[in-house]
């Protein structure tokens, strides 16, 4: 068992566990209302707070389902956006209006993305728009939806990593729910390089589908030493993958998850990179989306380069085919 991320908050863990147990009881007993949309919903989620790869997996699934003739849209909370109204994401818009993850999905997946605090409202808006389209097989992808129990879903795809198996509940650790919540899923997606997760699942009675995922960074050409910055849940993974690809990092700058950048932040990044002798500055796609026009504040002598993260499913054709069968059976 790993050490708790915030050990001073241990006394609050029993209260959090009680709250999650009460919420689970309310949904299982029918006390809490669950919204059902007209089209099947496939949820992509995880147990821990951030950093699991939900967004690149959602993009991969959107592309895969669209390639097989489905009319696909993505429903998202739109975390960090200023507006509270339900909306369709404008791919040319800003993270401030739509949230960084929905904007990235809209730009990368090429499918409609809808944001609302209540994902049911986002889904109804998507279906209203879809009434005007040519009828075809239709499906909603629910981004970061495992804990959003207010919306009925046909399939839950849950990302689980080795780190989750030894983590602790919030607020001391990073788990949003106890590990037994895995039982609600129909598909478990695990890192391909962590076979022990599949062994743990088998030992605990899991008999459902297991997808093995490989993360691939599309690193741009960098001629010399570089600086890297990001505002994501697990910045150390981003920095480590860059170095593993052969880039020499002379500066690493980490901000809080979903950090909203300011001119002062950009001045600091440029100063640190310059002092470290960097010839380029690297960041994630999500951070580049959040930067918006501020990216122009960085000096041309140290060009800003984006490092996309892609997720590939082992035997993707079979995995998507099985998913299609499940979706059609639930329609």
C-alpha positions in Angstrom: 0.0 0.0 0.0 1.4 3.4 -1.0 1.8 6.2 1.4 -1.2 8.6 1.4 -0.7 11.7 -0.6 -2.1 13.9 2.2 -1.7 11.9 5.4 -2.8 14.9 7.6 -6.3 14.4 6.1 -6.7 10.8 7.3 -9.3 11.7 9.9 -11.6 12.8 7.1 -11.5 9.6 5.1 -14.2 7.8 7.2 -16.6 10.7 6.5 -15.8 10.6 2.8 -16.3 6.8 2.8 -19.6 7.2 4.5 -20.7 9.8 2.0 -19.8 7.5 -1.0 -21.6 4.6 0.6 -24.7 6.7 1.2 -24.7 7.9 -2.4 -24.3 4.3 -3.7 -27.3 3.2 -1.6 -29.4 6.1 -3.0 -28.7 5.0 -6.6 -29.1 1.3 -6.0 -32.3 1.8 -4.1 -33.8 4.2 -6.7 -34.0 7.1 -4.3 -32.0 9.2 -6.7 -33.4 9.9 -10.1 -31.5 8.7 -13.1 -31.9 10.3 -16.5 -32.2 8.1 -19.6 -31.4 9.5 -23.0 -32.8 8.3 -26.3 -29.4 7.1 -27.6 -27.0 4.7 -25.9 -24.4 6.2 -23.6 -20.8 4.8 -23.3 -19.0 6.2 -20.3 -15.3 6.6 -20.0 -14.0 7.1 -16.5 -11.6 6.2 -13.7 -11.4 5.7 -10.0 -8.7 8.3 -9.2 -8.7 12.1 -9.4 -7.1 13.0 -12.7 -4.2 11.7 -14.9 -5.6 8.4 -16.1 -5.8 9.1 -19.9 -9.6 9.5 -20.1 -9.5 12.3 -22.7 -7.2 10.6 -25.2 -9.2 7.3 -24.8 -12.4 9.2 -25.5 -10.8 10.7 -28.6 -9.7 7.3 -29.8 -13.2 5.8 -29.2 -14.9 8.7 -31.0 -12.7 8.2 -34.0 -13.1 4.4 -34.0 -16.9 4.5 -33.7 -17.3 7.3 -36.3 -15.2 5.2 -38.7 -17.7 2.4 -38.3 -20.6 4.5 -39.3 -21.8 5.8 -35.9 -23.0 9.4 -35.4 -20.9 10.1 -32.3 -21.0 13.0 -29.8 -19.2 13.6 -26.5 -20.9 14.8 -23.3 -18.7 16.6 -20.8 -19.0 18.7 -17.7 -16.6 21.3 -19.1 -14.6 21.7 -15.9 -13.0 25.1 -15.4 -15.2 27.1 -17.8 -16.8 30.3 -16.8 -20.2 29.8 -18.4 -22.8 27.6 -16.7 -25.2 27.2 -19.6 -25.4 24.0 -21.7 -23.7 24.5 -25.1 -22.2 22.9 -28.1 -18.4 23.4 -28.1 -17.1 25.7 -30.8 -13.8 24.1 -31.8 -12.4 27.6 -32.5 -13.5 28.8 -29.1 -11.6 29.2 -25.9 -11.0 27.0 -22.8 -12.5 29.8 -20.7 -15.9 29.3 -22.5 -15.9 25.5 -22.9 -13.2 23.9 -20.7 -9.8 22.6 -21.9 -10.8 18.9 -22.3 -14.0 19.4 -24.3 -12.2 21.9 -26.5 -9.3 19.4 -27.1 -11.8 16.6 -27.9 -13.7 18.8 -30.3 -10.5 19.7 -32.1 -8.9 16.3 -32.1 -11.9 13.9 -32.6 -13.8 15.9 -35.1 -17.2 15.1 -33.5 -19.7 17.3 -31.7 -19.0 18.0 -28.1 -21.6 19.3 -25.6 -21.0 20.7 -22.2 -23.2 21.1 -19.1 -22.9 20.5 -15.4 -25.8 18.0 -15.8 -24.7 15.7 -18.5 -28.3 14.7 -19.1 -28.9 18.3 -20.3 -25.9 18.1 -22.6 -27.3 14.9 -24.0 -30.8 16.3 -24.6 -29.2 19.2 -26.5 -27.1 16.8 -28.6 -30.3 14.7 -29.4 -32.2 17.9 -30.3 -29.4 18.8 -32.7 -29.3 15.3 -34.0 -33.0 15.3 -35.0 -32.1 17.4 -38.0 -29.3 15.0 -39.2 -29.7 12.0 -41.4 -30.7 9.0 -39.2 -27.9 6.5 -38.5 -26.5 4.5 -35.6 -26.0 7.0 -32.8 -24.1 7.0 -29.5 -23.1 9.4 -26.8 -19.6 9.2 -25.2 -19.7 10.4 -21.6 -16.2 11.8 -20.8 -15.2 11.3 -17.1 -18.5 9.8 -16.4 -18.0 6.9 -14.0 -19.0 8.9 -10.9 -21.8 10.8 -12.8 -24.4 8.3 -11.8 -27.3 10.7 -12.6 -27.1 9.6 -16.3 -27.9 6.1 -17.3 -25.3 4.4 -19.4 -25.3 1.3 -21.5 -21.6 0.6 -21.0 -19.0 1.8 -18.4 -15.4 1.7 -19.5 -13.1 2.1 -16.4 -9.4 3.0 -16.5 -7.5 1.3 -13.7 -3.8 1.5 -13.1 -1.3 -0.1 -10.7 -1.2 3.1 -8.7 -5.0 2.8 -8.1 -4.6 -0.6 -6.5 -2.4 0.8 -3.7 -3.9 4.2 -3.4 -6.3 5.5 -0.7 -9.6 7.3 -0.7 -9.9 11.0 -0.9 -9.1 13.3 0.8 -6.0 11.6 2.1 -5.4 9.7 -1.2 -6.6 10.2 -4.8 -9.3 7.5 -5.1 -12.8 8.9 -5.7 -14.4 5.5 -4.8 -13.3 2.3 -3.1 -11.9 -0.4 -5.4 -15.1 -2.5 -5.2 -16.7 0.1 -7.4 -15.0 -1.7 -10.3 -17.9 -4.1 -10.2 -20.1 -1.5 -12.0 -17.9 -1.5 -15.1 -18.3 -3.7 -18.2 -14.9 -3.0 -19.6 -11.6 -2.4 -17.7 -8.9 -0.6 -19.5 -5.3 -1.0 -18.1 -1.8 0.1 -19.1 -0.3 -2.6 -21.3 3.0 -2.3 -19.4 1.2 -3.2 -16.1 0.2 -6.9 -16.4 0.0 -7.1 -12.6 -3.3 -5.1 -12.8 -4.9 -7.9 -14.9 -3.6 -10.5 -12.4 -5.1 -8.5 -9.5 -8.4 -8.3 -11.4 -8.5 -12.0 -12.1 -7.6 -12.8 -8.4 -10.5 -10.6 -7.3 -13.1 -12.3 -9.6 -13.2 -10.0 -12.6 -14.5 -12.0 -15.6 -15.3 -9.1 -17.9 -13.4 -7.5 -20.9 -10.0 -6.1 -20.3 -8.5 -3.6 -22.8 -4.7 -3.0 -22.7 -3.7 0.5 -23.6 -0.5 1.9 -24.8 0.3 5.6 -24.5 2.3 7.2 -27.3 3.8 10.7 -27.2 4.2 12.4 -30.6 7.3 14.3 -29.7 8.3 17.1 -32.1 11.9 17.4 -33.3 14.0 19.2 -30.6 17.5 20.2 -31.6 18.9 20.9 -28.2 18.0 21.1 -24.5 14.4 21.9 -23.7 12.2 23.3 -20.9 8.8 21.7 -20.2 5.8 23.0 -18.3 2.3 21.7 -17.7 -0.8 22.1 -15.5 -2.0 18.5 -15.2 -2.8 16.0 -12.4 0.5 14.1 -12.7 3.2 16.3 -14.2 6.0 14.0 -13.3 4.7 11.5 -15.9 4.8 14.1 -18.6 8.3 15.1 -17.8 9.5 11.5 -17.5 8.1 10.4 -20.8 9.8 13.4 -22.6 13.1 12.4 -21.1 12.5 8.7 -21.9 12.1 9.7 -25.5 15.6 11.2 -25.5 15.1 14.9 -24.9 17.3 16.6 -22.3 15.1 18.6 -20.0 17.0 21.5 -18.3 13.9 22.9 -16.7 10.6 21.5 -15.4 7.7 23.8 -14.4 4.6 22.3 -12.9 1.3 24.2 -12.2 -1.9 22.9 -10.6 -4.3 20.8 -12.6 -6.4 22.8 -15.1 -4.3 25.9 -14.3 -5.6 29.1 -15.9 -2.5 30.8 -17.3 -1.7 34.5 -16.9 0.9 36.8 -18.5 2.9 36.6 -15.3 3.0 32.8 -15.7 4.3 33.1 -19.3 7.0 35.6 -18.2 8.1 33.1 -15.5 8.2 30.2 -18.0 10.3 32.2 -20.5 12.7 33.4 -17.7 13.2 29.9 -16.3 13.7 28.4 -19.8 16.2 31.1 -20.8 18.2 30.7 -17.6 18.3 26.9 -18.2 19.7 27.3 -21.7 16.6 25.8 -23.4 16.3 25.9 -27.1 12.6 25.0 -27.1 9.6 24.9 -24.7 7.4 21.8 -24.5 3.9 21.5 -23.1 0.8 19.2 -23.4 -2.1 19.6 -25.7 -4.4 20.5 -22.8 -2.1 23.3 -21.7 -1.7 24.6 -25.2 -5.5 24.8 -25.4 -5.6 26.7 -22.2 -2.9 29.1 -23.2 -4.9 30.4 -26.2 -3.5 33.7 -27.5 -1.1 34.0 -24.5 1.2 31.5 -26.3 2.4 34.4 -28.5 4.0 35.9 -25.3 6.8 33.2 -25.4 10.0 34.3 -27.2 10.5 33.0 -30.8 14.0 32.1 -29.9 12.5 29.2 -27.8 9.6 28.1 -29.9 6.6 26.5 -28.0 6.1 22.9 -29.1 3.1 20.8 -28.3 3.5 17.2 -27.3 0.3 15.2 -28.2 -0.5 12.1 -26.2 -2.3 9.3 -28.1 -3.8 6.1 -26.7 -3.8 2.9 -28.7 -5.9 -0.1 -27.7 -4.2 -3.5 -28.3 -6.2 -5.4 -30.9 -8.3 -2.3 -31.4 -10.4 -3.8 -34.2 -11.7 -6.6 -31.9 -12.2 -4.2 -29.0 -14.2 -1.7 -31.0 -16.2 -4.5 -32.7 -17.2 -5.9 -29.3 -18.1 -2.3 -28.1 -20.2 -1.9 -31.2 -22.1 -5.1 -30.5 -22.8 -3.9 -26.9 -24.0 -0.5 -28.1 -26.3 -2.0 -30.7 -27.7 -4.5 -28.2 -28.6 -1.7 -25.9 -30.2 0.6 -28.5 
